[in-house]
Amino acid sequence: MSDRLFQADMQLYGPQAPPSKRPSLRTARRYCRRLAARHYENFPVVSRLFPSPLRQHLCNIYAYCRWADDLADEGGDSQRGLALLDWWEKQLRDCYSGRTIHPVFIALEETIRQFAIPIDPFVDLLVAFRQDQRQTRYETFDQLLDYCRYSANPVGRLVLHLAGCRDAKAARLSDSICTGLQLVNFLQDVALDWDRGRIYLPRTHLQGFGYDETMFAHRLCNDAFRRLMDAEADEAEGFLRRGLPLVALVPNSVKFHVVLFVHGGLAILEKIRRINYDVWSQRPVLSKLEKLRLIVRCWWQSRRPALREEQHEPTV
């Protein structure tokens, strides 16, 4: 959320907020819907195409993640960010104990109870937010994947809970997709992350292609950078494609969304390749028309047998 909106919410619901009356469930639900509606990534966070009985619950989960993200970045001070994340985890644990007055957790409590969601994925997300306060570089690709385990994979597992899909194989495939999407985001946001003092491309990969932090500082899109980005894009694509069999394991009501997120990630990779990896000059995003085309193609593919998923990729 914007600084202004976040500060207003902090005054109302943050750790220094004055004691207040517990909001009603209806008010809490409405707050989470509004919070989700004013934030967009590559696609609307809560699509109108998502099954209507699950839409509110997805908003509740998103509101939890959004608050954690904003708290971590509050004030640009890592120590303050860590303290606020500790406060947020206490609110989470109070929620699981039936003691909460924060609107996000009043709404989330209903979701947790209805879908029997364990606390682990919520706590795991906070591990990643804390890690961002302490670590700005990654030595190896394995270290980066471990970060993705906490920053991205829990989100997919939470959505699987909403879909009533608790199969261990489905969880592994979901992890592959979520890791792939996180890797795509790292490539998409190289410039933004650098401006925040962070590099998510592994140091061993940078060294292998002859690209160093001096080049980052000059925002150089040279041959070394292009070869590096090409290799990283291939890695991300592999994770996305290996997760596609998840389509066959989830209920029909969410097959479309699995296809959409996978091919949305692939479409961003294609945009990165089309600009010859110059993410320093422009952030590759999909236009409204490209999103619409992708949605139509993914809707059609989600109605086909799952085995065909690996053979057809929508273009934008």
NUDOPA-412283 format. One line per field, with one value per residue (C-alpha): residue number from 0; residue in three letters; x, y, z. Coordinates in nm, 3 decimals, always signed. Last residue first. Layout:
<recs>
i <- c(NUM;...)
aa <- c(Ala;...)
u <- c(X;...)
v <- c(Y;...)
w <- c(Z;...)
</recs>
This chain:
<recs>
i <- c(315;314;313;312;311;310;309;308;307;306;305;304;303;302;301;300;299;298;297;296;295;294;293;292;291;290;289;288;287;286;285;284;283;282;281;280;279;278;277;276;275;274;273;272;271;270;269;268;267;266;265;264;263;262;261;260;259;258;257;256;255;254;253;252;251;250;249;248;247;246;245;244;243;242;241;240;239;238;237;236;235;234;233;232;231;230;229;228;227;226;225;224;223;222;221;220;219;218;217;216;215;214;213;212;211;210;209;208;207;206;205;204;203;202;201;200;199;198;197;196;195;194;193;192;191;190;189;188;187;186;185;184;183;182;181;180;179;178;177;176;175;174;173;172;171;170;169;168;167;166;165;164;163;162;161;160;159;158;157;156;155;154;153;152;151;150;149;148;147;146;145;144;143;142;141;140;139;138;137;136;135;134;133;132;131;130;129;128;127;126;125;124;123;122;121;120;119;118;117;116;115;114;113;112;111;110;109;108;107;106;105;104;103;102;101;100;99;98;97;96;95;94;93;92;91;90;89;88;87;86;85;84;83;82;81;80;79;78;77;76;75;74;73;72;71;70;69;68;67;66;65;64;63;62;61;60;59;58;57;56;55;54;53;52;51;50;49;48;47;46;45;44;43;42;41;40;39;38;37;36;35;34;33;32;31;30;29;28;27;26;25;24;23;22;21;20;19;18;17;16;15;14;13;12;11;10;9;8;7;6;5;4;3;2;1;0)
aa <- c(Val;Thr;Pro;Glu;His;Gln;Glu;Glu;Arg;Leu;Ala;Pro;Arg;Arg;Ser;Gln;Trp;Trp;Cys;Arg;Val;Ile;Leu;Arg;Leu;Lys;Glu;Leu;Lys;Ser;Leu;Val;Pro;Arg;Gln;Ser;Trp;Val;Asp;Tyr;Asn;Ile;Arg;Arg;Ile;Lys;Glu;Leu;Ile;Ala;Leu;Gly;Gly;His;Val;Phe;Leu;Val;Val;His;Phe;Lys;Val;Ser;Asn;Pro;Val;Leu;Ala;Val;Leu;Pro;Leu;Gly;Arg;Arg;Leu;Phe;Gly;Glu;Ala;Glu;Asp;Ala;Glu;Ala;Asp;Met;Leu;Arg;Arg;Phe;Ala;Asp;Asn;Cys;Leu;Arg;His;Ala;Phe;Met;Thr;Glu;Asp;Tyr;Gly;Phe;Gly;Gln;Leu;His;Thr;Arg;Pro;Leu;Tyr;Ile;Arg;Gly;Arg;Asp;Trp;Asp;Leu;Ala;Val;Asp;Gln;Leu;Phe;Asn;Val;Leu;Gln;Leu;Gly;Thr;Cys;Ile;Ser;Asp;Ser;Leu;Arg;Ala;Ala;Lys;Ala;Asp;Arg;Cys;Gly;Ala;Leu;His;Leu;Val;Leu;Arg;Gly;Val;Pro;Asn;Ala;Ser;Tyr;Arg;Cys;Tyr;Asp;Leu;Leu;Gln;Asp;Phe;Thr;Glu;Tyr;Arg;Thr;Gln;Arg;Gln;Asp;Gln;Arg;Phe;Ala;Val;Leu;Leu;Asp;Val;Phe;Pro;Asp;Ile;Pro;Ile;Ala;Phe;Gln;Arg;Ile;Thr;Glu;Glu;Leu;Ala;Ile;Phe;Val;Pro;His;Ile;Thr;Arg;Gly;Ser;Tyr;Cys;Asp;Arg;Leu;Gln;Lys;Glu;Trp;Trp;Asp;Leu;Leu;Ala;Leu;Gly;Arg;Gln;Ser;Asp;Gly;Gly;Glu;Asp;Ala;Leu;Asp;Asp;Ala;Trp;Arg;Cys;Tyr;Ala;Tyr;Ile;Asn;Cys;Leu;His;Gln;Arg;Leu;Pro;Ser;Pro;Phe;Leu;Arg;Ser;Val;Val;Pro;Phe;Asn;Glu;Tyr;His;Arg;Ala;Ala;Leu;Arg;Arg;Cys;Tyr;Arg;Arg;Ala;Thr;Arg;Leu;Ser;Pro;Arg;Lys;Ser;Pro;Pro;Ala;Gln;Pro;Gly;Tyr;Leu;Gln;Met;Asp;Ala;Gln;Phe;Leu;Arg;Asp;Ser;Met)
u <- c(+0.113;+0.175;+0.001;+0.213;+0.094;+0.271;+0.321;-0.044;-0.157;-0.139;-0.396;-0.675;-0.822;-1.054;-0.760;-0.621;-0.922;-0.909;-0.535;-0.583;-0.851;-0.651;-0.337;-0.519;-0.659;-0.319;-0.163;-0.435;-0.384;-0.009;+0.224;+0.526;+0.900;+1.061;+1.253;+1.608;+1.785;+1.572;+1.772;+1.737;+1.718;+1.389;+1.219;+1.384;+1.239;+0.897;+0.922;+1.008;+0.701;+0.489;+0.631;+0.530;+0.179;+0.183;+0.234;-0.005;-0.278;-0.254;-0.287;-0.571;-0.762;-0.738;-0.898;-1.264;-1.176;-1.026;-0.647;-0.444;-0.438;-0.333;-0.044;+0.119;+0.237;+0.495;+0.787;+0.706;+0.737;+1.059;+1.219;+1.117;+1.293;+1.617;+1.599;+1.549;+1.857;+2.068;+1.943;+1.998;+2.363;+2.419;+2.260;+2.465;+2.792;+2.702;+2.643;+2.340;+2.533;+2.348;+2.663;+2.635;+2.544;+2.861;+3.065;+2.872;+3.018;+2.937;+3.189;+2.945;+3.063;+3.116;+2.755;+2.640;+2.851;+2.711;+2.355;+2.113;+1.890;+2.079;+1.949;+2.029;+1.675;+1.787;+1.936;+1.600;+1.425;+1.681;+1.675;+1.295;+1.186;+1.468;+1.382;+1.013;+1.084;+1.268;+0.966;+0.735;+0.956;+0.963;+0.584;+0.549;+0.791;+0.634;+0.293;+0.434;+0.565;+0.232;+0.039;+0.259;+0.186;-0.192;-0.375;-0.605;-0.914;-0.893;-0.850;-0.573;-0.408;-0.412;-0.221;+0.031;+0.088;+0.153;+0.388;+0.611;+0.696;+0.906;+0.988;+1.098;+1.205;+1.479;+1.598;+1.606;+1.832;+2.069;+2.076;+2.160;+2.472;+2.621;+2.307;+2.316;+2.092;+2.051;+1.929;+1.603;+1.520;+1.562;+1.293;+1.046;+1.145;+1.094;+0.762;+0.637;+0.727;+0.506;+0.199;+0.288;+0.330;+0.010;-0.195;-0.499;-0.815;-1.010;-1.303;-1.099;-0.812;-1.048;-1.261;-0.949;-0.831;-1.121;-1.057;-0.686;-0.697;-0.934;-0.696;-0.883;-0.740;-0.754;-0.876;-0.548;-0.472;-0.535;-0.308;-0.036;-0.088;-0.094;+0.233;+0.376;+0.280;+0.456;+0.771;+0.740;+0.722;+1.040;+1.220;+1.117;+1.229;+1.569;+1.587;+1.507;+1.357;+1.072;+0.832;+0.966;+0.903;+0.568;+0.461;+0.541;+0.370;+0.062;+0.041;+0.086;-0.199;-0.420;-0.351;-0.468;-0.792;-0.848;-0.806;-1.068;-1.306;-1.267;-1.316;-1.695;-1.673;-1.444;-1.167;-1.276;-1.329;-0.957;-0.819;-0.462;-0.532;-0.257;+0.108;+0.090;-0.205;-0.302;-0.608;-0.856;-0.667;-0.687;-1.052;-1.138;-0.946;-1.131;-1.468;-1.399;-1.301;-1.617;-1.837;-1.649;-1.720;-1.435;-1.314;-1.352;-1.038;-0.733;-0.509;-0.288;+0.082;+0.113;-0.071;-0.447;-0.577;-0.254;-0.091;-0.380;-0.329;+0.045;-0.019;-0.251;-0.002;+0.297;+0.114;+0.000)
v <- c(-1.254;-1.618;-1.910;-2.222;-2.558;-2.892;-2.904;-2.838;-3.116;-3.372;-3.175;-3.254;-2.929;-2.694;-2.518;-2.451;-2.243;-2.033;-1.995;-1.862;-1.614;-1.495;-1.454;-1.245;-1.023;-0.985;-0.889;-0.630;-0.481;-0.462;-0.718;-0.602;-0.583;-0.314;-0.083;+0.041;-0.181;-0.479;-0.493;-0.870;-0.854;-0.665;-0.969;-1.201;-1.012;-1.011;-1.388;-1.430;-1.222;-1.453;-1.761;-1.619;-1.552;-1.899;-2.054;-1.817;-1.861;-2.241;-2.266;-2.016;-2.207;-2.531;-2.364;-2.465;-2.795;-2.921;-2.962;-3.270;-3.251;-2.885;-2.970;-3.131;-2.776;-2.758;-2.877;-2.602;-2.326;-2.461;-2.499;-2.150;-2.003;-2.186;-2.081;-1.720;-1.741;-1.865;-1.586;-1.330;-1.430;-1.426;-1.082;-0.951;-1.075;-0.924;-0.581;-0.429;-0.211;-0.050;+0.143;+0.027;-0.321;-0.322;-0.239;-0.518;-0.780;-0.960;-1.210;-1.486;-1.735;-1.457;-1.348;-1.711;-1.765;-1.442;-1.565;-1.315;-1.175;-0.850;-0.603;-0.240;-0.112;+0.046;-0.292;-0.456;-0.211;-0.266;-0.647;-0.644;-0.859;-1.106;-1.142;-1.166;-1.454;-1.634;-1.584;-1.722;-2.030;-2.086;-2.064;-2.311;-2.563;-2.531;-2.602;-2.920;-3.030;-2.948;-3.138;-3.442;-3.424;-3.416;-3.166;-3.015;-2.860;-2.564;-2.323;-2.547;-2.542;-2.162;-2.176;-2.414;-2.176;-1.888;-2.101;-2.158;-1.794;-1.627;-1.929;-2.193;-1.907;-1.823;-2.184;-2.157;-1.853;-2.043;-2.329;-2.079;-1.979;-1.674;-1.475;-1.100;-0.862;-1.052;-0.926;-0.740;-0.958;-1.261;-1.126;-1.112;-1.464;-1.608;-1.421;-1.625;-1.943;-1.837;-1.817;-2.148;-2.318;-2.207;-2.501;-2.434;-2.622;-2.482;-2.330;-2.249;-2.079;-1.883;-1.763;-1.663;-1.472;-1.228;-1.150;-1.165;-0.890;-0.682;-0.679;-0.757;-1.101;-1.377;-1.713;-1.894;-1.922;-1.546;-1.480;-1.666;-1.444;-1.125;-1.239;-1.293;-0.937;-0.798;-0.991;-0.851;-0.502;-0.560;-0.692;-0.388;-0.154;-0.321;-0.315;+0.056;+0.158;+0.330;+0.039;-0.211;-0.521;-0.380;-0.332;-0.691;-0.833;-0.621;-0.738;-1.103;-1.097;-0.899;-1.160;-1.439;-1.254;-1.165;-1.532;-1.616;-1.360;-1.508;-1.871;-1.896;-1.684;-1.924;-1.708;-1.554;-1.215;-1.225;-1.151;-1.035;-0.863;-0.972;-0.872;-0.726;-0.519;-0.368;-0.155;-0.443;-0.658;-0.393;-0.323;-0.692;-0.725;-0.427;-0.564;-0.897;-0.721;-0.508;-0.817;-1.005;-0.718;-0.498;-0.542;-0.209;-0.005;+0.036;+0.311;+0.217;+0.185;-0.174;-0.091;-0.100;+0.256;+0.453;+0.179;+0.190;+0.563;+0.510;+0.239;+0.459;+0.744;+0.519;+0.360;+0.000)
w <- c(-2.581;-2.657;-2.493;-2.441;-2.558;-2.520;-2.143;-2.080;-2.311;-2.033;-1.834;-2.079;-2.214;-2.025;-1.857;-2.203;-2.304;-1.987;-2.035;-2.388;-2.280;-1.980;-2.191;-2.448;-2.173;-2.011;-2.342;-2.397;-2.052;-2.116;-1.964;-1.768;-1.834;-1.616;-1.846;-1.893;-1.639;-1.743;-2.066;-2.111;-2.492;-2.473;-2.621;-2.369;-2.075;-2.243;-2.292;-1.925;-1.839;-2.056;-1.885;-1.547;-1.673;-1.822;-1.480;-1.304;-1.562;-1.577;-1.199;-1.206;-1.473;-1.277;-0.973;-1.007;-1.173;-0.849;-0.834;-0.931;-1.311;-1.311;-1.079;-1.384;-1.470;-1.191;-1.400;-1.650;-1.392;-1.241;-1.583;-1.686;-1.383;-1.466;-1.831;-1.723;-1.502;-1.796;-2.022;-1.747;-1.711;-2.087;-2.108;-1.816;-1.964;-2.302;-2.150;-1.980;-1.739;-1.450;-1.352;-0.990;-1.110;-1.321;-1.013;-0.841;-1.071;-1.397;-1.534;-1.625;-1.364;-1.110;-1.133;-1.107;-0.795;-0.649;-0.683;-0.846;-0.570;-0.525;-0.266;-0.180;-0.243;-0.572;-0.664;-0.596;-0.828;-1.105;-1.088;-1.062;-1.358;-1.300;-0.929;-1.019;-1.255;-0.974;-0.748;-1.016;-1.057;-0.681;-0.676;-0.963;-0.813;-0.468;-0.622;-0.774;-0.434;-0.265;-0.531;-0.470;-0.098;-0.158;+0.061;-0.204;-0.047;-0.284;+0.006;+0.142;-0.201;-0.186;+0.142;-0.013;-0.301;-0.063;+0.149;-0.159;-0.219;+0.052;+0.269;+0.018;-0.208;+0.046;+0.034;-0.344;-0.312;-0.085;-0.337;-0.612;-0.423;-0.249;-0.189;-0.108;+0.088;+0.416;+0.753;+0.689;+0.388;+0.613;+0.844;+0.554;+0.452;+0.802;+0.819;+0.525;+0.713;+1.005;+0.781;+0.614;+0.956;+1.133;+1.011;+0.789;+0.893;+0.596;+0.786;+1.098;+0.921;+0.696;+0.990;+1.181;+0.874;+0.899;+1.266;+1.188;+0.928;+1.141;+1.442;+1.766;+1.837;+2.097;+1.965;+2.028;+1.657;+1.629;+1.925;+1.737;+1.434;+1.643;+1.804;+1.457;+1.366;+1.676;+1.587;+1.232;+1.382;+1.580;+1.272;+1.068;+1.344;+1.346;+0.966;+0.938;+0.602;+0.790;+0.751;+0.497;+0.708;+0.823;+0.462;+0.370;+0.679;+0.613;+0.253;+0.347;+0.600;+0.360;+0.089;+0.315;+0.393;+0.028;-0.065;+0.197;+0.050;-0.298;-0.196;-0.227;-0.548;-0.732;-0.883;-1.213;-1.051;-0.991;-0.646;-0.681;-1.011;-1.249;-1.286;-0.935;-0.821;-0.487;-0.416;-0.434;-0.182;+0.090;+0.015;+0.041;+0.367;+0.519;+0.407;+0.576;+0.897;+0.895;+0.847;+1.118;+1.356;+1.471;+1.832;+2.011;+2.038;+2.252;+2.109;+1.814;+1.895;+1.768;+1.445;+1.381;+1.344;+1.336;+1.128;+0.882;+0.827;+0.790;+0.534;+0.333;+0.322;+0.253;-0.041;+0.000)
</recs>
